[in-house]
Amino acid sequence: MDKAHEALLALKPDADSSTPLYLQVSSKLSSAIGAGLWKADEALPSERILCETLDISRVTARKALDVLFEQGLIIRRQGSGTYIAPRLVQPLSRLTSFSEEIRGRGFQPASRWLSRDIGVATQEEVLRLGLSPASNVARLKRLRLADETVMAVETSTLPQTYLPQPTQVNDSLYAYLDARGTPVVRALQHIQAVNANEEIARLTEVEPGSAMLMITRIGYLESGLPIELTYSYCRNDYYDFVAELRR
């Protein structure tokens, strides 16, 4: 008997407990996922294997997985199975890049570029970045991925002075800025709940109107000058934001 099977056997519910079997199973599976028994994007055992190993019915197994799906812990792929959902728990007290956060949690970050170009700043970009009217800016639009799973749609705008050739940015904008000697050292973020429009829904593979988190971030240089304006539309089933409060 291999270790994975032994670990799965340990999740067997207590038939004498007053707690419904499916809730016991979902709770034990949730704890096992949190403990790293399965990694992000790894397939969970099938309903059949869960039934045979845990001595439960197919209905109980399906209801337990439904609970995990509703909690955003798993994703279902048509014709393929059930997989562990990548989940980014991002503290609000520390400034890090998406790539740093993803790597720190054992996932592989990647960008799927939608556009990288130079254009004239909009009125909002002029105001937020403190630019002169008609200034040129670099714009980056991309999908942010963790282990090939789309986590967010992100659009970043910077003065062309700091990003003269947008196509030189690979996965990490912050790593690029660090290498140029213009690191972002401070940022202000505003987080709000929004509903996905048709474009965002299509890009993030959710239903139009689905709840999402929109993050507006303005990044600053050591001198206090704003250098970055980023809008991120994040799937709320993959993102948690954590803030420690003290009294």
VEXDREN-2710 file (C-alpha; in Angstrom, 1 decimal):
% VEXDREN-2710
k/r/px/py/pz
1/MET/0.0/0.0/0.0
2/ASP/1.5/3.3/-1.1
3/LYS/1.6/6.4/1.1
4/ALA/-1.0/8.3/-0.9
5/HIS/-3.5/5.4/-0.4
6/GLU/-2.6/5.3/3.3
7/ALA/-3.2/9.0/3.7
8/LEU/-6.6/8.7/1.9
9/LEU/-7.6/5.8/4.2
10/ALA/-7.1/8.2/7.1
11/LEU/-9.8/10.4/5.8
12/LYS/-12.5/7.7/6.3
13/PRO/-15.6/9.3/8.0
14/ASP/-17.0/8.1/11.3
15/ALA/-20.3/6.3/10.6
16/ASP/-21.4/6.8/14.3
17/SER/-21.0/10.6/14.2
18/SER/-24.0/12.8/14.1
19/THR/-22.3/14.9/11.4
20/PRO/-23.4/14.0/7.9
21/LEU/-20.9/11.8/6.1
22/TYR/-20.4/14.2/3.2
23/LEU/-19.5/17.0/5.6
24/GLN/-17.0/14.8/7.4
25/VAL/-15.5/13.8/4.1
26/SER/-15.4/17.4/2.7
27/SER/-13.8/18.7/6.0
28/LYS/-11.1/15.9/6.0
29/LEU/-10.4/16.5/2.3
30/SER/-10.1/20.2/2.9
31/SER/-7.6/19.7/5.7
32/ALA/-5.6/17.3/3.6
33/ILE/-5.5/19.8/0.7
34/GLY/-4.3/22.5/3.1
35/ALA/-1.7/20.2/4.4
36/GLY/-0.3/19.6/0.9
37/LEU/-1.4/16.0/0.4
38/TRP/-2.2/17.1/-3.2
39/LYS/-0.4/19.9/-5.0
40/ALA/-2.0/22.7/-7.1
41/ASP/-3.4/21.4/-10.4
42/GLU/-3.0/17.7/-9.3
43/ALA/-5.9/15.4/-9.8
44/LEU/-8.0/14.4/-6.8
45/PRO/-8.9/10.7/-6.6
46/SER/-12.0/10.0/-8.6
47/GLU/-15.5/9.6/-7.1
48/ARG/-15.1/5.8/-7.6
49/ILE/-11.8/5.6/-5.7
50/LEU/-13.2/7.8/-2.9
51/CYS/-16.2/5.5/-2.6
52/GLU/-14.1/2.3/-2.5
53/THR/-11.4/3.7/-0.2
54/LEU/-13.6/5.6/2.2
55/ASP/-16.5/3.1/2.1
56/ILE/-19.1/5.8/1.2
57/SER/-21.7/6.0/-1.5
58/ARG/-21.3/7.8/-4.8
59/VAL/-23.9/10.4/-3.7
60/THR/-21.9/11.1/-0.5
61/ALA/-18.6/11.5/-2.5
62/ARG/-20.3/13.8/-5.0
63/LYS/-21.8/16.0/-2.3
64/ALA/-18.4/16.2/-0.5
65/LEU/-16.7/17.3/-3.7
66/ASP/-19.5/19.8/-4.3
67/VAL/-18.7/21.5/-1.0
68/LEU/-15.0/21.7/-2.0
69/PHE/-16.0/23.2/-5.3
70/GLU/-18.1/25.8/-3.7
71/GLN/-15.2/26.7/-1.4
72/GLY/-13.0/27.2/-4.4
73/LEU/-10.6/24.4/-3.4
74/ILE/-11.1/22.3/-6.5
75/ILE/-11.8/22.9/-10.1
76/ARG/-13.6/20.5/-12.5
77/ARG/-12.4/19.9/-16.1
78/GLN/-15.0/18.4/-18.4
79/GLY/-14.0/14.9/-19.4
80/SER/-10.8/15.0/-17.3
81/GLY/-11.6/15.0/-13.6
82/THR/-11.3/17.1/-10.5
83/TYR/-8.1/19.1/-9.7
84/ILE/-6.7/21.1/-6.9
85/ALA/-7.2/24.8/-7.5
86/PRO/-4.2/27.1/-7.2
87/ARG/-5.0/29.6/-4.5
88/LEU/-3.1/32.8/-3.8
89/VAL/-3.2/34.0/-0.2
90/GLN/-1.7/37.5/-0.4
91/PRO/-0.9/39.6/2.7
92/LEU/-1.9/43.2/2.5
93/SER/1.0/44.4/4.6
94/ARG/3.8/43.4/2.2
95/LEU/4.6/44.6/-1.3
96/THR/5.5/41.7/-3.5
97/SER/5.0/40.9/-7.2
98/PHE/2.6/38.3/-8.4
99/SER/5.5/36.1/-9.5
100/GLU/7.1/36.3/-6.1
101/GLU/3.9/35.3/-4.4
102/ILE/3.2/32.4/-6.7
103/ARG/6.7/31.0/-6.5
104/GLY/6.6/31.3/-2.7
105/ARG/3.7/29.0/-2.7
106/GLY/5.2/26.4/-4.9
107/PHE/3.5/27.3/-8.1
108/GLN/5.0/28.2/-11.4
109/PRO/4.1/31.8/-12.5
110/ALA/3.6/32.7/-16.1
111/SER/2.2/35.5/-18.3
112/ARG/0.2/35.1/-21.4
113/TRP/0.6/38.4/-23.2
114/LEU/-2.4/40.1/-24.7
115/SER/-0.7/43.3/-25.7
116/ARG/2.5/45.3/-25.1
117/ASP/2.7/48.7/-26.7
118/ILE/3.3/52.4/-26.5
119/GLY/0.4/55.0/-26.6
120/VAL/-0.7/58.4/-25.5
121/ALA/-1.8/58.6/-21.9
122/THR/-5.5/58.9/-21.1
123/GLN/-6.8/61.5/-18.8
124/GLU/-7.0/59.1/-15.9
125/GLU/-3.4/57.9/-16.5
126/VAL/-2.2/61.5/-16.6
127/LEU/-3.9/62.2/-13.3
128/ARG/-2.9/59.0/-11.5
129/LEU/0.7/59.0/-12.7
130/GLY/1.2/62.8/-12.5
131/LEU/2.1/63.1/-16.2
132/SER/1.9/66.0/-18.6
133/PRO/-0.9/65.9/-21.1
134/ALA/-0.2/63.9/-24.3
135/SER/2.7/62.0/-22.6
136/ASN/3.5/58.6/-23.9
137/VAL/3.0/55.6/-21.7
138/ALA/3.8/51.9/-22.0
139/ARG/0.9/49.5/-21.5
140/LEU/1.1/45.8/-20.7
141/LYS/-2.0/43.6/-20.7
142/ARG/-1.7/40.0/-19.8
143/LEU/-3.2/36.9/-18.2
144/ARG/-1.5/35.9/-15.0
145/LEU/-1.2/32.2/-14.6
146/ALA/-0.2/29.8/-11.8
147/ASP/0.6/26.2/-13.0
148/GLU/-1.2/27.0/-16.3
149/THR/-4.4/28.1/-14.5
150/VAL/-5.6/31.7/-15.2
151/MET/-5.7/33.6/-12.0
152/ALA/-6.2/37.2/-13.2
153/VAL/-6.3/39.7/-16.0
154/GLU/-3.8/42.5/-15.5
155/THR/-3.3/45.8/-17.2
156/SER/-0.3/48.0/-16.2
157/THR/0.6/51.5/-17.4
158/LEU/4.0/53.1/-16.9
159/PRO/5.6/56.3/-18.2
160/GLN/7.6/55.4/-21.3
161/THR/10.7/56.9/-19.6
162/TYR/10.7/53.9/-17.3
163/LEU/9.6/51.3/-19.8
164/PRO/10.8/52.3/-23.3
165/GLN/10.5/48.8/-24.8
166/PRO/7.5/46.9/-23.3
167/THR/8.3/43.7/-25.1
168/GLN/11.5/43.4/-22.9
169/VAL/9.3/42.5/-19.9
170/ASN/9.1/38.8/-19.4
171/ASP/7.1/37.3/-16.5
172/SER/7.9/39.9/-13.8
173/LEU/7.5/43.6/-14.3
174/TYR/9.0/44.3/-10.9
175/ALA/12.1/42.2/-11.7
176/TYR/12.5/44.3/-14.9
177/LEU/12.2/47.6/-13.0
178/ASP/14.6/46.3/-10.3
179/ALA/17.2/45.5/-13.0
180/ARG/16.9/49.0/-14.5
181/GLY/17.5/50.6/-11.1
182/THR/13.9/51.9/-10.7
183/PRO/12.3/49.6/-8.2
184/VAL/8.8/50.0/-6.9
185/VAL/9.3/50.5/-3.1
186/ARG/5.8/51.5/-2.1
187/ALA/2.3/51.0/-3.4
188/LEU/-1.3/51.9/-2.6
189/GLN/-4.0/49.4/-3.4
190/HIS/-7.7/49.7/-3.6
191/ILE/-9.7/46.4/-3.7
192/GLN/-13.3/46.3/-4.7
193/ALA/-15.9/43.7/-5.7
194/VAL/-17.0/43.8/-9.3
195/ASN/-18.9/41.6/-11.8
196/ALA/-17.1/40.2/-14.8
197/ASN/-17.9/41.8/-18.1
198/GLU/-18.0/39.8/-21.3
199/GLU/-14.3/40.3/-22.1
200/ILE/-13.0/39.6/-18.6
201/ALA/-15.3/36.5/-18.2
202/ARG/-14.0/35.1/-21.5
203/LEU/-10.4/35.6/-20.6
204/THR/-10.7/34.2/-17.1
205/GLU/-13.0/31.3/-18.1
206/VAL/-15.9/32.3/-15.8
207/GLU/-19.5/33.2/-16.5
208/PRO/-20.3/36.8/-17.4
209/GLY/-21.5/38.6/-14.3
210/SER/-19.4/36.4/-11.9
211/ALA/-18.1/38.1/-8.8
212/MET/-14.5/39.1/-9.1
213/LEU/-12.0/41.2/-7.1
214/MET/-10.6/44.3/-8.9
215/ILE/-7.4/45.7/-7.5
216/THR/-6.2/49.1/-8.5
217/ARG/-2.5/49.7/-7.5
218/ILE/-0.3/52.7/-7.9
219/GLY/3.4/52.0/-7.3
220/TYR/5.9/54.6/-6.3
221/LEU/9.7/55.1/-6.6
222/GLU/11.9/55.8/-3.6
223/SER/11.6/59.5/-4.6
224/GLY/7.9/59.4/-4.2
225/LEU/7.1/59.6/-7.9
226/PRO/4.3/57.3/-9.1
227/ILE/5.6/54.9/-11.7
228/GLU/3.0/52.2/-12.1
229/LEU/-0.8/52.1/-12.5
230/THR/-2.1/48.5/-12.5
231/TYR/-5.6/47.1/-12.7
232/SER/-6.0/43.4/-11.9
233/TYR/-9.2/41.5/-12.2
234/CYS/-8.8/38.5/-10.0
235/ARG/-10.9/35.3/-9.8
236/ASN/-12.3/35.4/-6.3
237/ASP/-12.3/31.6/-6.1
238/TYR/-8.5/31.7/-6.4
239/TYR/-7.6/34.8/-4.3
240/ASP/-7.6/35.5/-0.6
241/PHE/-6.3/38.7/1.0
242/VAL/-5.1/38.6/4.5
243/ALA/-4.5/41.5/6.9
244/GLU/-3.2/41.3/10.4
245/LEU/-4.8/43.8/12.8
246/ARG/-3.4/44.7/16.1
247/ARG/-4.8/46.7/19.0
END
